């Protein structure tokens, strides 16, 4: 098991109760956004990595089931991982991909989440995408979401971003490390706290301001249009 990704209680020394409350707030408001809204966006982005083929399988199932999706953005992973494999159309077809038009794969390696987020932002801008669903394993979703949001905010970009967690049991061992989601969540929490200070993920204030905009401007996307009276 990769000890660098496993965080213990003592690794949170120095973190304040306020930071933990902000983190809990962020996790709650991100992960409880209506997943049904992902049925109505223009594009689906998937962040690959850790040998988790189920990230791609879930994204492909969603893509094939929803012809209204116009773009499937597949962000590359970290070649330093022992489970890293080049993403090819043949590989995606082996996972069930049939509809190849609109599929875009990051050609260059992406050793970290920031580089994945930057590529997604590039694709959104270049292709005029106006709404996006973001899929990755549940334990990693909040950090990816906050990283993508920070990247968009820095570039002056604002569009609906809907979290779509992969359907996978938290007891499933991750191929890269053998760890489960239960093992990895503390490390994700520690990274969010650290990366917030370093400017890599959206702050609590940025997230709150963004979600206020999302709920006020895109309520119909999140909860559906008002019924005809």
N, C-alpha and C positions, 0 to 999 in steps of 0.2 A: 504494500500500500504506500502511496506517495505521501510521505510525511509533510511535504511542503504544502499540501492541500488540506491537511488535517489540523484543525485549530483546537486547542484546549482552552479550558476556562481561564488559565493564567495568561493566555495570550490577549485577553481583553482588559488586562490591567491598564488603568489610565483612561479607559473609556467611561464617560459619564452616564448617569441615568437619563439625562436629556438626550444624549446621542442615541441610546437604545430606544427611547420613546419615538424619536424621529424615524428611526429605522423601522420600528413596528408599524408606525403610521404609513410609511412608504410601502412596505410589503402588503399591508391590508388594502390600500386604495388601488395599487396596481393589480394585484391578483384577484380583486373582486370586480374589476371592469367586466362588463358582459361579454363573454366569449362569443355569443350569438352575433355580435356586430361583425365578427370576422367573415361572416357569410356575405357581407355587403361592401367590402373594400375592393380596391383595384389591384392590390399587389400583396403577395405573401413573401416574407423574408425568413430564411432559416439560417441560424448560426451553427456551423458544424464544429466538431471537435470531440476529444476524449474517446474516440473510437465508437461513439454512440450512433450507430447506424439508424437507430429508431428516430432520431431527429429528422433524418432525410425521409424515412418511410412515412412518418406522420405528415410531413409537409407534402409529399407526393400524393398521399391519399386525399388530403384536403384539396390540393390543386386539381386532381382528376375529378373529384366530386363536385367541383364548383366552377362551371364554365364562365361565370361572371368575373373570375379572377383573370386579369390581363397579363400579369407578370409574376413569375416565380424567381426570386432572387436567392441564390445559394452562395453564402459567404464561405470562403475557404477557411481551412484550419491551420494549425501550427505544425510545420514539418519536423519540429524537434520531438513531437510526441511519437512514441514507438508504434502507436496504432494509426498514425497518419496515413492516409491513402489519397492519391490524386483523384479529384472528382471529375468523372467523365460522363458523357451521355450514355455510354454503354452501362456504366455502373448504375446510373439513375434509371435506365430502362429495366435493369435487373430487379429494381425495387418497385417496379410498377408504372414507371413514367411512360405515357403514350403520347401525350400532348406536348410536343417539344417547342412549338412556336410560343415565344414569350418567356422561355426559360433562359436565365442569364446566370452564368457561373463566374465567380471571381477567379481570374486567371492566376494572379500572384498569390503566394502564401500570405496568411494573416496570422502571425504569431501571437496576437493578443486581441481582446475584444474591441479595443479602440480602433484597430485597423479594420476589423470587420464592420464596425459602425460607420467609419469613414467611407468605405466602399458602398454600403447601403445608401448613405446620403448622396454619394455621387450618382448612383443609379436613379434615385428618386428625382433628383434635379434634372438629369439628362433625359429622362423618359417622361417627365411631366406627371409623375405619379402624385395623386392627391389624397390617397388614404392607404394605410398599410397595416397588415397583421404581422406580428412578430412571433415566431415559434422557436422554442428551444426547450430542453428538459426543465421541469418545474424548479429544481433547486437553483438553476442558473438564470432563470427568467428575469427576476427583478434587477439583477446587475446588468444584464444585456439591455433591458428596457431603459434603465437610467443612463446607460452609456450612449445608446442611440438618441435618447432625448437630449442629452447634453450636446452631442455632436450637431443635431439639428438646431438647437438653440444658438450655438456659437455661429452657425452659418446664416442665422436669420430665417430659418425654415420652420414652418408650423403646419402640421397636418395631423389628422387622427392616426394614432398608433394604438392598435388593439393587441393585447397580450393573448397568445394562444399556446398554452402549455402543452407539451407532448404528453400523450396518454401512455404513461409508463409507471410501473409500481415503484415506490420509493425504496423497496427492498432489493431492487435489481442492481447487481454489481456493475459499476462502470468499467468497460473493458480496459481503459488506460491504467487505472489504479487499483481496481478491485473494490473500491469504496462504494458505499451506497449513498443515496441522497441524504439519509440521516447523518452520515459521516461528513458530508460535504457542505451542508447548509451553514454550519458555524464559520467555515472558511469564507463562504460567499458573504456572510454578514460582516466579517472582519475586513474583507476587501472593500465592500461598499463604504464602510466607515473611513477607511484609509484613503480610498480614491476620491471620496467627496472632498477631503481636505486638499488633495493634490489637483483637483479640478477635472478629473476624468469622468465623473458621473454627476448627474443633476443633483443639486442641493434640495433640501426639503422645501425651501421657498420656491425654487424653480418648478419642482414637481407640482406643488399646490397651485401655483399660478397657471401652469399648463392645464391641469385637470379642471380648473375653474373655467378656462376657455373651452376645453373639450366638451364639458357638460352643458355649457351655455350655448355654444354654437352648433353642436352636433348631437343633440338629444335624440333626434329621429334615428340616427345611426345606432346609438347605444341601446335605445329601448323600443324602437319602431315608431312609425308615424301614428299620430292620434287617430283612433278609429273614426270612421265617418258617422256623424250623428244624424 
